[in-house]
């Protein structure tokens, strides 16, 4: 992430898809609350669509 606005955009994109999350630019952490174990793929697609990748 390049700035706090980038973190907010990722958060908003995921929330628009119905995924509860918190993205912290300072810590470079995205925390996601999974309601369905199959959401991993959906989360990865949304994050990558924004130009980022999940490292763990």
C-alpha positions in Angstrom: 0.0 0.0 0.0 1.2 3.4 -0.8 -0.9 5.5 1.5 -3.8 5.6 4.0 -6.2 6.2 1.1 -5.1 3.0 -0.6 -5.9 1.1 2.6 -9.3 2.7 2.8 -10.1 1.8 -0.8 -9.3 -1.9 -0.2 -11.5 -1.8 2.9 -14.4 -0.2 1.0 -14.1 -2.6 -1.9 -14.3 -5.6 0.4 -17.1 -4.1 2.5 -19.0 -3.4 -0.8 -18.8 -7.2 -1.4 -20.2 -7.9 2.1 -16.9 -8.8 3.7 -16.2 -7.3 7.2 -12.6 -6.1 7.4 -10.1 -3.6 8.7 -7.1 -2.3 6.7 -4.3 -0.5 8.6 -1.8 1.3 6.4 0.7 2.1 9.2 1.0 -1.7 10.0 0.4 -2.8 6.4 -2.2 -5.3 7.7 -5.6 -6.3 6.3 -7.7 -8.2 8.8 -10.8 -10.0 7.5 -13.7 -11.6 9.4 -14.7 -14.6 7.4 -18.4 -15.6 7.6 -17.9 -18.3 4.9 -14.6 -20.4 4.5 -15.1 -20.1 0.7 -14.6 -16.3 0.8 -10.8 -16.6 0.5 -11.0 -16.7 -3.3 -13.3 -13.7 -3.4 -11.1 -11.7 -1.1 -8.0 -12.5 -3.1 -9.7 -11.4 -6.4 -10.9 -8.1 -4.9 -7.4 -7.3 -3.4 -5.6 -8.2 -6.7 -8.1 -6.2 -8.7 -7.0 -3.2 -6.7 -3.4 -3.8 -7.7 -2.2 -5.5 -4.5 -1.3 -9.1 -3.5 -1.8 -11.1 -0.4 1.4 -12.3 1.1 0.1 -14.6 3.9 
